[in-house]
Amino acid sequence: MDLHHIPSKKQLFAVGGGLMVLTALTVAVAYIHIPSPFNIVVALLIAFGKASLVAAFFMELYWDRKFNSMLLILSVLFVFLLIGLSLLDIAYRENLIATF
């Protein structure tokens, strides 16, 4: 039987502070003019950092078996695959209904 890891207050406050810093960075980047394709990339990188902190420490994947982390990563990649295939279908579809 596996015992659960109980993080210390110091760790929780450090992760919470990191999330606050990344949230402030998100707001700060919103006021900076970044050219069109790169502003989305910067926003997604910051969001990926916040999601990684939440998954690693609050969902306790950092201390859990690596199999659970692999399942999370594979599920996210599968969602990206489905979205990518849908976007490819929409991008190369002919306009079949001309009245709309």
N, C-alpha and C positions, 0 to 999 in steps of 0.2 A: 504494500500500500504506500503510495507516494504522499508525502506530506507537502502541504502548501507552503510556499515561501511567503513570509510576511515582511514586506518592505518597511524600512525605518521611516520615521517622519522626515529625516534629512533627505532621503531619496525621493519621497513623494513631493516635498517642497521644491527640490531641484528640478524634477520633471514638470511640476506645475509652473515653476518660474521659466523653464524653457518654452513651455507652451505659451506663456504670456509674452515672452520675447518674440516668438514666431508670429503671434497674433499682431503685435505692434509692428513687426516688419511687414506683415501683409497690409496693414493700414498705410504704412509709410510708402510702400511700393505703389499703392493705388494713386497716390498724389504725384508720383514721378512719371513723366512722359517716357514710356518705353515703346519703341516701334511695334507695330501690330502683331506679328507672329510671336515675338519674344515676350510680350507681356503675359500671354497665356502660359508660356513655358515657365516663366519665373513664378507665377501664381501657383501652378501645379507642383513645382519643386518645393515651395514652401508648404503647400497642403500635404505633399507626400512626407515631408519631415514631421509635421504634426501628427499625421496618421501613424507614422512609424513609432513615434514616442508613445502614443496611446496604446497601440497594439503590443509594443514590447513591455511596457511597465504596468499599465492599468489592466490589460488583459493577461498579464503575466506570461507572455510568450518568451520573454528573456530567460526565465527560469524553467520553463516547461520543456517537454521533449521537442526535439527539432522536427519531428514528424508533423506536429501541429503547426509549426511555422511554415513548413513546406506546403501544407494544405491551404493555408491562408494565401501564400504567394501564388500557388497554382490556381486558386479560385479567382484571384484578381486578374491574372493573365488570361484566364478563360473569358472573363467579362470583357477585357480589352479585345480579345479575338472576336467575340460576337459583335461588339460595337464596330470594329474595323470591317468585318464582313458586311454588316448592314450599311455602313457608309460607302463601301465599294459598290454595293448593289444600287444605292440611291444615286451615286455619282455617274454611273454608266447606264442608267435606265433611260429609255426613250420616253418622250412625253406622249403617252398613249391616248390620253383624253385631252383633246385640243380645246374643248369648251371651257375648261376650268382655268 
